[in-house]
């Protein structure tokens, strides 16, 4: 599992490099892996200036009518628990989709809001793992915000 996690986290990291730098959002990449093996990726603001990376991946999977229940979400940063731009956070989308597991690289820094995604996911019965092997890269990519 660790080797597979590492592969998808690296994919998410590469997706995060596509983000247009913004002083009001992190550069995040996400890879959604369905239980049937279908894979969908996304990055912050990929198709809309208010979409987060996890949301982009979920939208692609939903458009493809993929089954989200039992899926795993890999992200470079902890899924948001509060949104200013939309009513549902990425954490809530993951919980509603009945994802089995979330693996991310770093907790969301408290630059904008205090994120509680990790705890909310666990409370909802989602398996959560932090794999920080690429943390330095994530922080470098987000150096425009995180000092």
NORDAGI-V622909 format. One record per pair of residues at least 4 apart in sequence whose C-alpha atoms are under 7 Angstrom apart, sorted by the first residue. I is the first residue (numbers start at 1). J is the second residue. D is the distance in Angstrom with one decimal. If there is no record, write none. Layout:
i->{I;I}
j->{J;J}
d->{D;D}
This chain:
i->{1;2;3;4;5;6;7;8;8;8;9;9;9;9;10;11;12;12;12;12;12;12;12;13;13;13;15;15;15;16;16;16;16;17;19;19;19;19;21;23;23;26;27;27;27;28;28;28;28;28;29;29;29;29;29;29;30;30;30;30;30;30;30;30;30;30;31;31;31;31;31;31;31;31;32;32;32;32;32;32;32;32;33;33;33;33;33;33;33;34;34;34;34;34;34;34;35;35;40;40;40;41;42;42;42;42;42;43;43;43;44;44;44;45;45;45;45;50;51;51;52;53;54;54;55;55;56;57;58;59;60;61;61;62;68;68;68;69;69;69;69;70;70;70;71;71;71;72;72;72;72;73;73;73;74;74;74;75;75;75;76;76;76;76;77;77;77;77;77;78;78;78;78;78;78;79;79;79;80;80;80;80;80;81;81;81;81;81;81;82;82;83;83;83;88;88;89;90;91;91;91;92;93;94;94;95;95;95;99;100;100;101;101;101;102;102;102;103;103;103;103;104;104;104;105;105;105;105;105;106;106;106;108;110;110;116;117;118;118;119;120;121;121;122;122;122;134;135;136;137;138;139;139;142;143}
j->{5;6;7;8;9;10;11;12;31;74;13;74;75;76;14;15;16;29;30;31;74;75;76;17;29;76;29;42;43;27;28;29;43;141;27;43;44;45;27;144;145;142;44;141;142;43;44;53;76;77;42;43;44;53;75;76;41;42;43;53;54;57;73;74;75;76;39;40;41;42;57;73;74;75;39;40;41;57;71;72;73;74;37;38;39;40;71;72;73;38;39;67;68;70;71;72;70;71;57;60;61;57;46;53;54;56;57;52;53;56;51;52;53;49;50;51;52;85;55;56;56;57;58;90;59;90;60;61;62;63;64;65;66;66;97;98;99;97;98;99;100;98;99;100;99;100;101;99;100;101;102;101;102;103;102;103;104;103;104;105;104;105;106;138;104;105;106;107;108;104;106;107;108;117;118;90;91;117;89;90;91;115;117;89;90;91;115;116;117;89;115;87;88;89;92;93;93;94;95;117;121;96;97;98;99;99;121;124;126;126;127;126;127;128;127;128;129;128;129;130;131;129;130;131;130;131;132;134;135;130;132;135;115;114;115;120;121;122;128;123;124;125;126;126;127;128;138;139;140;141;142;143;146;146;147}
d->{6.0;6.1;6.4;6.5;6.0;6.1;6.4;6.2;6.5;6.4;6.1;5.9;6.5;6.8;6.2;6.3;6.3;4.4;4.7;5.6;6.8;5.9;6.2;6.8;5.7;6.0;4.9;6.7;5.8;5.5;4.7;4.0;5.5;7.0;5.5;6.4;5.9;6.8;6.8;6.9;6.2;6.1;6.0;6.8;6.0;5.7;5.5;5.8;5.7;6.4;5.9;4.3;6.6;5.3;5.7;5.7;5.6;5.3;6.1;5.3;5.4;6.7;6.9;5.5;4.3;6.6;6.9;5.7;4.3;6.5;6.5;5.9;5.0;6.4;5.7;5.1;6.1;6.1;7.0;5.9;4.6;6.2;6.1;5.8;4.6;6.6;5.6;5.2;6.4;5.2;6.4;6.7;6.1;6.9;4.3;6.5;5.7;5.1;5.4;6.6;6.2;4.9;6.7;5.0;6.6;4.9;4.7;6.7;3.9;6.6;6.0;4.4;4.3;4.6;6.1;5.1;6.1;6.3;6.1;6.4;6.3;6.5;6.2;6.3;6.0;6.3;6.4;6.3;6.0;6.1;6.3;6.2;5.2;5.7;5.5;6.6;6.2;5.7;4.6;5.1;6.9;6.3;4.8;4.5;4.8;5.5;6.7;6.0;6.0;4.6;5.5;6.4;4.7;6.3;5.9;4.9;5.7;6.4;4.7;6.8;5.4;5.0;6.5;6.5;5.6;5.6;4.9;5.7;5.7;5.8;6.1;4.8;5.3;6.4;6.8;5.5;5.5;5.6;5.8;5.4;5.8;6.0;5.7;5.2;6.6;5.4;5.6;5.6;4.8;5.4;6.9;6.6;6.7;5.4;6.0;6.7;6.4;6.2;6.2;5.7;6.6;6.0;6.0;6.4;5.7;6.3;6.8;6.8;6.7;5.4;6.2;5.4;4.5;5.8;6.2;4.9;6.4;5.8;4.8;5.8;6.8;6.6;5.1;6.1;5.5;5.0;4.6;6.5;5.8;6.8;6.2;6.0;6.2;5.1;6.9;6.3;6.0;6.3;7.0;6.0;6.2;6.5;5.2;5.2;6.3;6.5;6.5;6.2;6.1;6.2;6.3;5.9;6.9;5.9;5.9}
